[in-house]
């Protein structure tokens, strides 16, 4: 199977994370790395044996089969539309766009061009989440009654990033909210509250570093989501689905599965970041991207699916900022 010839657009933190995955995949070959900062493009390109560039159009040359887009969120719509217009297969990090209207334009552009496009909700490829969905669809839990989601990052991002990220429940919480849709179904109503607890100065910018959202699903289940931007103990991701017949619990609390017992008691290392916790998932989603393109199979999740996760995240962020219960369908409408 000929390796998929890839151009990476964006060589920042997420681009570098994907580059580390791509370097070990026989299914893919990165031929070009594009970033507005020449030093970023040159560093990542050197690691991959690729050509660096600061010009977006270089990502759309004839030798490129597909592009991987990890640019800042406000640029996603423009870059995806350009890639679709160039006829390239697309992988874009979440969210698909900064706003719901821009997201609609992305969906329209991708479907008009007829190009395959996958959005980076990597938890859908994590073995535990995949198995949980299989069990739920197989009826192991019976009627679903609830879900509890926890997402806590180990440290605060830069203020400049937070100002353009779309808000706590859009930038970070969207992964958990997408997981809620993936496992339980569509959300009818959302309410949220929160504050600037780790860094009180964020409040003057209208920003939150801590939030709790409550969810009521269309199927009747209820749920909670806790999101925070600072922990003292590492990256904390948990998911618990409750049903009439039992419970599924997803949590990776240690890395590796080893506990040292000494005079302090039991102690162990935890995942420190998203790359460590979801290493298998990041690899699996890239392998799926390449293999599904080669086989002509649909990519998953696609831009339509991703738009509905963006709609839920935007509704949750609106609830957080207004202290109102938000009806999700009424807030964002439909595609």
C-alpha atoms as a printed R data frame, in Angstrom:
    type eleno elety resid chain resno       x      y      z
1   ATOM     1    CA   UNK     A     1   0.000  0.000  0.000
2   ATOM     2    CA   UNK     A     2   1.488  3.332 -1.085
3   ATOM     3    CA   UNK     A     3   1.938  5.645  1.899
4   ATOM     4    CA   UNK     A     4  -0.474  8.547  2.044
5   ATOM     5    CA   UNK     A     5   1.421 11.715  1.065
6   ATOM     6    CA   UNK     A     6   0.594 14.308  3.723
7   ATOM     7    CA   UNK     A     7   1.089 18.018  4.215
8   ATOM     8    CA   UNK     A     8   0.872 19.242  7.802
9   ATOM     9    CA   UNK     A     9  -0.627 22.706  8.220
10  ATOM    10    CA   UNK     A    10   0.319 23.977 11.662
11  ATOM    11    CA   UNK     A    11   3.420 22.960 13.612
12  ATOM    12    CA   UNK     A    12   2.529 24.150 17.086
13  ATOM    13    CA   UNK     A    13   1.730 21.970 20.097
14  ATOM    14    CA   UNK     A    14  -0.938 19.810 18.432
15  ATOM    15    CA   UNK     A    15   0.961 19.664 15.156
16  ATOM    16    CA   UNK     A    16   4.028 18.415 16.995
17  ATOM    17    CA   UNK     A    17   1.923 15.810 18.811
18  ATOM    18    CA   UNK     A    18   0.555 14.483 15.524
19  ATOM    19    CA   UNK     A    19   4.030 14.592 13.982
20  ATOM    20    CA   UNK     A    20   5.325 12.228 16.664
21  ATOM    21    CA   UNK     A    21   2.540  9.802 15.768
22  ATOM    22    CA   UNK     A    22   3.025 10.134 12.016
23  ATOM    23    CA   UNK     A    23   6.766  9.501 12.300
24  ATOM    24    CA   UNK     A    24   6.023  5.903 13.324
25  ATOM    25    CA   UNK     A    25   3.283  5.086 10.796
26  ATOM    26    CA   UNK     A    26   4.066  3.164  7.622
27  ATOM    27    CA   UNK     A    27   0.672  4.198  6.242
28  ATOM    28    CA   UNK     A    28   1.678  7.874  6.000
29  ATOM    29    CA   UNK     A    29   4.549  9.988  4.764
30  ATOM    30    CA   UNK     A    30   4.728 13.684  5.576
31  ATOM    31    CA   UNK     A    31   6.144 15.504  2.550
32  ATOM    32    CA   UNK     A    32   5.584 19.100  3.664
33  ATOM    33    CA   UNK     A    33   5.150 21.060  6.913
34  ATOM    34    CA   UNK     A    34   3.570 24.508  6.689
35  ATOM    35    CA   UNK     A    35   3.504 27.061  9.502
36  ATOM    36    CA   UNK     A    36   3.475 30.849  9.620
37  ATOM    37    CA   UNK     A    37   6.509 30.626 11.926
38  ATOM    38    CA   UNK     A    38   9.451 29.401  9.865
39  ATOM    39    CA   UNK     A    39  11.258 27.951 12.901
40  ATOM    40    CA   UNK     A    40   8.271 25.745 13.760
41  ATOM    41    CA   UNK     A    41   7.958 24.466 10.199
42  ATOM    42    CA   UNK     A    42  11.699 23.837  9.921
43  ATOM    43    CA   UNK     A    43  11.950 22.001 13.253
44  ATOM    44    CA   UNK     A    44   9.049 19.622 12.608
45  ATOM    45    CA   UNK     A    45   9.992 19.126  8.947
46  ATOM    46    CA   UNK     A    46  13.527 18.168  9.943
47  ATOM    47    CA   UNK     A    47  12.183 15.531 12.325
48  ATOM    48    CA   UNK     A    48  10.047 14.027  9.555
49  ATOM    49    CA   UNK     A    49  12.372 14.412  6.576
50  ATOM    50    CA   UNK     A    50   9.863 16.780  4.981
51  ATOM    51    CA   UNK     A    51  10.017 20.143  3.235
52  ATOM    52    CA   UNK     A    52   9.258 23.207  5.388
53  ATOM    53    CA   UNK     A    53   7.215 26.162  4.145
54  ATOM    54    CA   UNK     A    54   5.497 29.287  5.410
55  ATOM    55    CA   UNK     A    55   3.072 29.451  2.473
56  ATOM    56    CA   UNK     A    56  -0.337 27.776  2.734
57  ATOM    57    CA   UNK     A    57  -0.572 27.082 -0.989
58  ATOM    58    CA   UNK     A    58   2.446 24.755 -0.721
59  ATOM    59    CA   UNK     A    59   0.237 22.335  1.217
60  ATOM    60    CA   UNK     A    60  -1.983 21.942 -1.844
61  ATOM    61    CA   UNK     A    61   0.626 20.951 -4.425
62  ATOM    62    CA   UNK     A    62  -0.151 17.948 -6.680
63  ATOM    63    CA   UNK     A    63   2.154 15.615 -4.720
64  ATOM    64    CA   UNK     A    64  -0.072 15.941 -1.619
65  ATOM    65    CA   UNK     A    65  -2.931 13.481 -1.051
66  ATOM    66    CA   UNK     A    66  -4.192 14.815  2.267
67  ATOM    67    CA   UNK     A    67  -3.666 17.618  4.755
68  ATOM    68    CA   UNK     A    68  -3.630 17.590  8.546
69  ATOM    69    CA   UNK     A    69  -4.787 20.921  9.964
70  ATOM    70    CA   UNK     A    70  -3.752 21.918 13.495
71  ATOM    71    CA   UNK     A    71  -3.772 25.692 13.153
72  ATOM    72    CA   UNK     A    72  -5.442 27.901 15.828
73  ATOM    73    CA   UNK     A    73  -9.211 27.480 16.081
74  ATOM    74    CA   UNK     A    74 -10.089 30.894 14.546
75  ATOM    75    CA   UNK     A    75  -8.337 29.820 11.314
76  ATOM    76    CA   UNK     A    76  -9.925 26.373 10.940
77  ATOM    77    CA   UNK     A    77 -12.804 27.423  8.685
78  ATOM    78    CA   UNK     A    78 -10.604 29.345  6.246
79  ATOM    79    CA   UNK     A    79  -7.969 26.614  6.005
80  ATOM    80    CA   UNK     A    80 -10.458 23.749  5.678
81  ATOM    81    CA   UNK     A    81 -12.358 25.583  2.950
82  ATOM    82    CA   UNK     A    82  -9.099 26.212  1.080
83  ATOM    83    CA   UNK     A    83  -8.098 22.553  1.374
84  ATOM    84    CA   UNK     A    84 -11.529 21.416  0.202
85  ATOM    85    CA   UNK     A    85 -11.333 23.784 -2.753
86  ATOM    86    CA   UNK     A    86  -7.969 22.261 -3.650
87  ATOM    87    CA   UNK     A    87  -9.531 18.788 -3.622
88  ATOM    88    CA   UNK     A    88  -7.450 17.446 -0.742
89  ATOM    89    CA   UNK     A    89  -8.598 14.913  1.834
90  ATOM    90    CA   UNK     A    90  -8.665 16.588  5.244
91  ATOM    91    CA   UNK     A    91  -7.988 15.833  8.876
92  ATOM    92    CA   UNK     A    92  -8.720 18.847 11.081
93  ATOM    93    CA   UNK     A    93  -8.411 19.175 14.831
94  ATOM    94    CA   UNK     A    94 -11.495 20.042 16.829
95  ATOM    95    CA   UNK     A    95 -13.478 22.227 16.703
96  ATOM    96    CA   UNK     A    96 -14.249 22.534 12.991
97  ATOM    97    CA   UNK     A    97 -14.711 26.287 13.316
98  ATOM    98    CA   UNK     A    98 -14.834 29.186 15.746
99  ATOM    99    CA   UNK     A    99 -18.586 29.735 15.364
100 ATOM   100    CA   UNK     A   100 -21.624 27.717 14.356
101 ATOM   101    CA   UNK     A   101 -22.142 29.820 11.236
102 ATOM   102    CA   UNK     A   102 -18.525 29.315 10.173
103 ATOM   103    CA   UNK     A   103 -19.026 25.628 10.913
104 ATOM   104    CA   UNK     A   104 -22.000 25.558  8.565
105 ATOM   105    CA   UNK     A   105 -19.819 27.069  5.860
106 ATOM   106    CA   UNK     A   106 -17.177 24.395  6.467
107 ATOM   107    CA   UNK     A   107 -19.745 21.611  6.139
108 ATOM   108    CA   UNK     A   108 -21.069 23.175  2.937
109 ATOM   109    CA   UNK     A   109 -17.580 23.598  1.468
110 ATOM   110    CA   UNK     A   110 -16.528 20.021  2.254
111 ATOM   111    CA   UNK     A   111 -19.748 18.531  0.875
112 ATOM   112    CA   UNK     A   112 -19.702 20.771 -2.203
113 ATOM   113    CA   UNK     A   113 -16.123 19.694 -2.998
114 ATOM   114    CA   UNK     A   114 -16.912 16.043 -2.250
115 ATOM   115    CA   UNK     A   115 -13.691 15.562 -0.293
116 ATOM   116    CA   UNK     A   116 -13.398 13.261  2.752
117 ATOM   117    CA   UNK     A   117 -12.861 15.070  6.043
118 ATOM   118    CA   UNK     A   118 -12.226 13.676  9.530
119 ATOM   119    CA   UNK     A   119 -12.334 15.757 12.718
120 ATOM   120    CA   UNK     A   120  -9.966 15.082 15.617
121 ATOM   121    CA   UNK     A   121 -12.127 13.744 18.422
122 ATOM   122    CA   UNK     A   122  -9.542 11.140 19.362
123 ATOM   123    CA   UNK     A   123 -11.482  9.677 22.291
124 ATOM   124    CA   UNK     A   124 -13.738  7.955 19.764
125 ATOM   125    CA   UNK     A   125 -10.664  5.865 18.931
126 ATOM   126    CA   UNK     A   126  -9.533  5.210 22.509
127 ATOM   127    CA   UNK     A   127  -9.919  1.470 23.273
128 ATOM   128    CA   UNK     A   128 -11.871  2.098 26.490
129 ATOM   129    CA   UNK     A   129 -14.375  4.472 24.877
130 ATOM   130    CA   UNK     A   130 -14.766  2.186 21.857
131 ATOM   131    CA   UNK     A   131 -15.452 -0.789 24.117
132 ATOM   132    CA   UNK     A   132 -17.864  1.245 26.259
133 ATOM   133    CA   UNK     A   133 -19.912  2.139 23.205
134 ATOM   134    CA   UNK     A   134 -19.965 -1.498 22.085
135 ATOM   135    CA   UNK     A   135 -21.251 -2.567 25.500
136 ATOM   136    CA   UNK     A   136 -23.871  0.177 25.581
137 ATOM   137    CA   UNK     A   137 -25.104 -0.611 22.077
138 ATOM   138    CA   UNK     A   138 -25.173 -4.291 23.039
139 ATOM   139    CA   UNK     A   139 -27.595 -3.512 25.857
140 ATOM   140    CA   UNK     A   140 -25.273 -4.452 28.722
141 ATOM   141    CA   UNK     A   141 -26.382 -1.424 30.770
142 ATOM   142    CA   UNK     A   142 -30.002 -1.569 29.721
143 ATOM   143    CA   UNK     A   143 -31.762  1.786 29.726
144 ATOM   144    CA   UNK     A   144 -29.216  4.587 30.147
145 ATOM   145    CA   UNK     A   145 -29.813  6.793 33.173
146 ATOM   146    CA   UNK     A   146 -26.777  9.026 33.523
147 ATOM   147    CA   UNK     A   147 -23.222  9.983 32.737
148 ATOM   148    CA   UNK     A   148 -20.504 11.709 34.747
149 ATOM   149    CA   UNK     A   149 -17.571 13.297 32.928
150 ATOM   150    CA   UNK     A   150 -14.429 14.853 34.398
151 ATOM   151    CA   UNK     A   151 -11.778 16.730 32.435
152 ATOM   152    CA   UNK     A   152  -8.936 18.534 34.208
153 ATOM   153    CA   UNK     A   153  -5.739 19.824 32.626
154 ATOM   154    CA   UNK     A   154  -2.544 20.027 34.698
155 ATOM   155    CA   UNK     A   155  -1.798 23.693 33.989
156 ATOM   156    CA   UNK     A   156  -3.308 26.878 32.594
157 ATOM   157    CA   UNK     A   157  -2.587 27.816 28.964
158 ATOM   158    CA   UNK     A   158  -1.310 31.281 28.107
159 ATOM   159    CA   UNK     A   159  -3.804 34.132 28.475
160 ATOM   160    CA   UNK     A   160  -3.421 34.985 24.777
161 ATOM   161    CA   UNK     A   161  -4.574 31.480 23.891
162 ATOM   162    CA   UNK     A   162  -7.484 31.530 26.328
163 ATOM   163    CA   UNK     A   163  -8.774 34.780 24.841
164 ATOM   164    CA   UNK     A   164  -9.133 33.196 21.393
165 ATOM   165    CA   UNK     A   165 -10.011 29.613 22.389
166 ATOM   166    CA   UNK     A   166 -13.783 30.055 22.388
167 ATOM   167    CA   UNK     A   167 -14.158 29.458 26.116
168 ATOM   168    CA   UNK     A   168 -13.503 26.646 28.578
169 ATOM   169    CA   UNK     A   169 -16.418 24.451 27.511
170 ATOM   170    CA   UNK     A   170 -15.661 24.911 23.811
171 ATOM   171    CA   UNK     A   171 -11.902 24.454 23.796
172 ATOM   172    CA   UNK     A   172 -11.529 21.763 26.465
173 ATOM   173    CA   UNK     A   173 -15.033 20.650 27.391
174 ATOM   174    CA   UNK     A   174 -15.928 19.838 23.789
175 ATOM   175    CA   UNK     A   175 -14.017 16.533 24.061
176 ATOM   176    CA   UNK     A   176 -16.148 15.458 27.022
177 ATOM   177    CA   UNK     A   177 -19.343 16.737 25.418
178 ATOM   178    CA   UNK     A   178 -18.520 14.838 22.229
179 ATOM   179    CA   UNK     A   179 -17.969 11.743 24.392
180 ATOM   180    CA   UNK     A   180 -21.405 12.303 25.930
181 ATOM   181    CA   UNK     A   181 -22.968 12.337 22.457
182 ATOM   182    CA   UNK     A   182 -20.865  9.324 21.414
183 ATOM   183    CA   UNK     A   183 -21.944  7.214 24.391
184 ATOM   184    CA   UNK     A   184 -25.390  8.440 25.462
185 ATOM   185    CA   UNK     A   185 -26.881 10.477 22.609
186 ATOM   186    CA   UNK     A   186 -28.032 14.015 21.916
187 ATOM   187    CA   UNK     A   187 -28.413 16.533 24.744
188 ATOM   188    CA   UNK     A   188 -31.706 18.414 25.067
189 ATOM   189    CA   UNK     A   189 -30.769 20.959 27.742
190 ATOM   190    CA   UNK     A   190 -27.592 22.198 29.378
191 ATOM   191    CA   UNK     A   191 -26.862 24.451 32.342
192 ATOM   192    CA   UNK     A   192 -23.445 25.456 33.647
193 ATOM   193    CA   UNK     A   193 -21.781 27.460 36.388
194 ATOM   194    CA   UNK     A   194 -18.159 28.181 37.162
195 ATOM   195    CA   UNK     A   195 -15.507 30.697 38.068
196 ATOM   196    CA   UNK     A   196 -11.891 31.779 37.878
197 ATOM   197    CA   UNK     A   197 -10.523 29.825 40.839
198 ATOM   198    CA   UNK     A   198  -7.027 28.788 39.797
199 ATOM   199    CA   UNK     A   199  -6.273 32.216 38.340
200 ATOM   200    CA   UNK     A   200  -8.703 34.877 39.653
201 ATOM   201    CA   UNK     A   201  -7.362 37.437 37.173
202 ATOM   202    CA   UNK     A   202  -9.102 35.608 34.335
203 ATOM   203    CA   UNK     A   203 -12.431 36.969 35.546
204 ATOM   204    CA   UNK     A   204 -11.606 40.471 34.295
205 ATOM   205    CA   UNK     A   205 -11.418 39.002 30.789
206 ATOM   206    CA   UNK     A   206 -14.710 37.138 31.161
207 ATOM   207    CA   UNK     A   207 -12.867 33.822 31.281
208 ATOM   208    CA   UNK     A   208 -13.363 30.716 33.419
209 ATOM   209    CA   UNK     A   209 -10.851 28.101 34.528
210 ATOM   210    CA   UNK     A   210 -13.385 25.920 36.366
211 ATOM   211    CA   UNK     A   211 -16.913 24.905 35.389
212 ATOM   212    CA   UNK     A   212 -19.591 22.327 36.134
213 ATOM   213    CA   UNK     A   213 -22.318 21.611 33.580
214 ATOM   214    CA   UNK     A   214 -25.498 19.585 33.965
215 ATOM   215    CA   UNK     A   215 -26.952 17.775 30.978
216 ATOM   216    CA   UNK     A   216 -30.407 16.421 30.227
217 ATOM   217    CA   UNK     A   217 -30.414 14.044 27.280
218 ATOM   218    CA   UNK     A   218 -33.188 13.640 24.731
219 ATOM   219    CA   UNK     A   219 -33.460  9.999 25.762
220 ATOM   220    CA   UNK     A   220 -34.147 10.962 29.383
221 ATOM   221    CA   UNK     A   221 -30.725 10.380 30.965
222 ATOM   222    CA   UNK     A   222 -29.057 13.109 33.007
223 ATOM   223    CA   UNK     A   223 -25.391 13.911 33.448
224 ATOM   224    CA   UNK     A   224 -22.690 16.175 34.808
225 ATOM   225    CA   UNK     A   225 -19.432 17.498 33.414
226 ATOM   226    CA   UNK     A   226 -16.625 18.939 35.544
227 ATOM   227    CA   UNK     A   227 -13.896 20.877 33.721
228 ATOM   228    CA   UNK     A   228 -10.867 22.653 35.171
229 ATOM   229    CA   UNK     A   229  -7.582 24.065 33.898
230 ATOM   230    CA   UNK     A   230  -5.224 23.260 36.778
231 ATOM   231    CA   UNK     A   231  -4.419 20.232 38.880
232 ATOM   232    CA   UNK     A   232  -1.490 19.501 41.167
233 ATOM   233    CA   UNK     A   233  -1.462 15.809 40.292
234 ATOM   234    CA   UNK     A   234  -1.547 15.508 36.487
235 ATOM   235    CA   UNK     A   235  -4.018 15.048 33.657
236 ATOM   236    CA   UNK     A   236  -7.393 13.834 34.962
237 ATOM   237    CA   UNK     A   237  -9.928 12.364 32.530
238 ATOM   238    CA   UNK     A   238 -12.842 10.247 33.747
239 ATOM   239    CA   UNK     A   239 -16.091  8.973 32.313
240 ATOM   240    CA   UNK     A   240 -18.808  6.964 34.040
241 ATOM   241    CA   UNK     A   241 -21.996  5.787 32.326
242 ATOM   242    CA   UNK     A   242 -24.889  4.523 34.456
243 ATOM   243    CA   UNK     A   243 -27.707  2.269 33.342
244 ATOM   244    CA   UNK     A   244 -30.477  0.267 34.901
245 ATOM   245    CA   UNK     A   245 -28.277 -2.866 34.893
246 ATOM   246    CA   UNK     A   246 -24.896 -1.509 35.878
247 ATOM   247    CA   UNK     A   247 -22.107  1.001 35.364
248 ATOM   248    CA   UNK     A   248 -19.147  1.521 33.036
249 ATOM   249    CA   UNK     A   249 -16.171  3.399 34.466
250 ATOM   250    CA   UNK     A   250 -13.320  4.761 32.304
251 ATOM   251    CA   UNK     A   251 -10.225  6.112 34.015
252 ATOM   252    CA   UNK     A   252  -6.481  5.712 33.596
253 ATOM   253    CA   UNK     A   253  -5.159  6.659 36.998
254 ATOM   254    CA   UNK     A   254  -1.566  5.548 36.738
255 ATOM   255    CA   UNK     A   255   1.253  5.224 34.241
256 ATOM   256    CA   UNK     A   256   2.429  2.501 34.152
257 ATOM   257    CA   UNK     A   257   0.256  0.077 36.109
258 ATOM   258    CA   UNK     A   258   2.690  0.053 39.005
259 ATOM   259    CA   UNK     A   259   2.480  1.345 42.566
260 ATOM   260    CA   UNK     A   260   5.530  1.867 44.771
261 ATOM   261    CA   UNK     A   261   4.965  1.319 48.493
262 ATOM   262    CA   UNK     A   262   7.490  3.008 50.793
263 ATOM   263    CA   UNK     A   263   7.576  5.085 53.985
264 ATOM   264    CA   UNK     A   264   5.140  7.570 52.433
265 ATOM   265    CA   UNK     A   265   2.649  4.822 51.650
266 ATOM   266    CA   UNK     A   266   1.565  3.928 48.115
267 ATOM   267    CA   UNK     A   267   2.600  6.285 45.318
268 ATOM   268    CA   UNK     A   268   2.580  6.137 41.527
269 ATOM   269    CA   UNK     A   269   2.981  8.311 38.442
270 ATOM   270    CA   UNK     A   270  -0.116  9.611 36.619
271 ATOM   271    CA   UNK     A   271  -0.549 10.663 32.987
272 ATOM   272    CA   UNK     A   272   0.784 14.224 32.793
273 ATOM   273    CA   UNK     A   273  -0.844 15.329 29.536
274 ATOM   274    CA   UNK     A   274  -3.207 14.335 26.735
275 ATOM   275    CA   UNK     A   275  -0.457 12.686 24.688
276 ATOM   276    CA   UNK     A   276   0.323 10.214 27.468
277 ATOM   277    CA   UNK     A   277  -3.319  9.443 28.289
278 ATOM   278    CA   UNK     A   278  -4.521  9.076 24.703
279 ATOM   279    CA   UNK     A   279  -1.403  7.796 22.952
280 ATOM   280    CA   UNK     A   280  -3.239  4.763 21.551
281 ATOM   281    CA   UNK     A   281  -6.147  6.903 20.411
282 ATOM   282    CA   UNK     A   282  -3.983  9.420 18.537
283 ATOM   283    CA   UNK     A   283  -2.291  6.575 16.695
284 ATOM   284    CA   UNK     A   284  -5.570  4.786 15.969
285 ATOM   285    CA   UNK     A   285  -7.290  7.856 14.527
286 ATOM   286    CA   UNK     A   286  -4.373  8.518 12.147
287 ATOM   287    CA   UNK     A   287  -4.215  4.876 11.060
288 ATOM   288    CA   UNK     A   288  -7.977  4.952 10.455
289 ATOM   289    CA   UNK     A   289  -7.628  8.195  8.482
290 ATOM   290    CA   UNK     A   290  -5.009  6.698  6.158
291 ATOM   291    CA   UNK     A   291  -6.555  3.255  5.773
292 ATOM   292    CA   UNK     A   292 -10.079  4.521  5.213
293 ATOM   293    CA   UNK     A   293  -8.834  6.934  2.544
294 ATOM   294    CA   UNK     A   294  -6.967  4.118  0.784
295 ATOM   295    CA   UNK     A   295 -10.042  1.879  0.935
296 ATOM   296    CA   UNK     A   296 -12.486  4.588 -0.082
297 ATOM   297    CA   UNK     A   297 -14.428  4.233  3.157
298 ATOM   298    CA   UNK     A   298 -16.114  7.174  4.926
299 ATOM   299    CA   UNK     A   299 -14.059  9.081  7.489
300 ATOM   300    CA   UNK     A   300 -15.301  9.324 11.060
301 ATOM   301    CA   UNK     A   301 -16.273 11.540 12.790
302 ATOM   302    CA   UNK     A   302 -17.121 13.716  9.820
303 ATOM   303    CA   UNK     A   303 -17.805 17.451  9.664
304 ATOM   304    CA   UNK     A   304 -21.555 17.079 10.207
305 ATOM   305    CA   UNK     A   305 -21.050 15.038 13.363
306 ATOM   306    CA   UNK     A   306 -18.418 17.514 14.547
307 ATOM   307    CA   UNK     A   307 -20.776 20.456 13.953
308 ATOM   308    CA   UNK     A   308 -23.300 18.959 16.384
309 ATOM   309    CA   UNK     A   309 -20.590 18.574 19.041
310 ATOM   310    CA   UNK     A   310 -19.638 22.210 18.426
311 ATOM   311    CA   UNK     A   311 -23.305 23.187 18.799
312 ATOM   312    CA   UNK     A   312 -23.488 21.427 22.173
313 ATOM   313    CA   UNK     A   313 -20.222 23.012 23.344
314 ATOM   314    CA   UNK     A   314 -21.364 26.475 22.275
315 ATOM   315    CA   UNK     A   315 -24.678 25.962 24.065
316 ATOM   316    CA   UNK     A   316 -22.845 24.882 27.221
317 ATOM   317    CA   UNK     A   317 -20.504 27.877 27.039
318 ATOM   318    CA   UNK     A   318 -23.509 30.183 26.577
319 ATOM   319    CA   UNK     A   319 -25.141 28.621 29.625
320 ATOM   320    CA   UNK     A   320 -21.941 29.165 31.617
321 ATOM   321    CA   UNK     A   321 -21.738 32.832 30.653
322 ATOM   322    CA   UNK     A   322 -25.440 33.674 31.066
323 ATOM   323    CA   UNK     A   323 -26.395 31.365 33.964
324 ATOM   324    CA   UNK     A   324 -29.397 30.224 31.934
325 ATOM   325    CA   UNK     A   325 -30.673 26.776 31.016
326 ATOM   326    CA   UNK     A   326 -30.096 26.431 27.282
327 ATOM   327    CA   UNK     A   327 -32.202 24.259 24.980
328 ATOM   328    CA   UNK     A   328 -29.567 22.960 22.593
329 ATOM   329    CA   UNK     A   329 -31.647 22.634 19.420
330 ATOM   330    CA   UNK     A   330 -33.190 26.068 19.909
331 ATOM   331    CA   UNK     A   331 -29.786 27.647 20.539
332 ATOM   332    CA   UNK     A   332 -27.987 26.352 17.486
333 ATOM   333    CA   UNK     A   333 -30.641 25.119 15.108
334 ATOM   334    CA   UNK     A   334 -29.862 22.364 12.638
335 ATOM   335    CA   UNK     A   335 -27.605 21.919  9.650
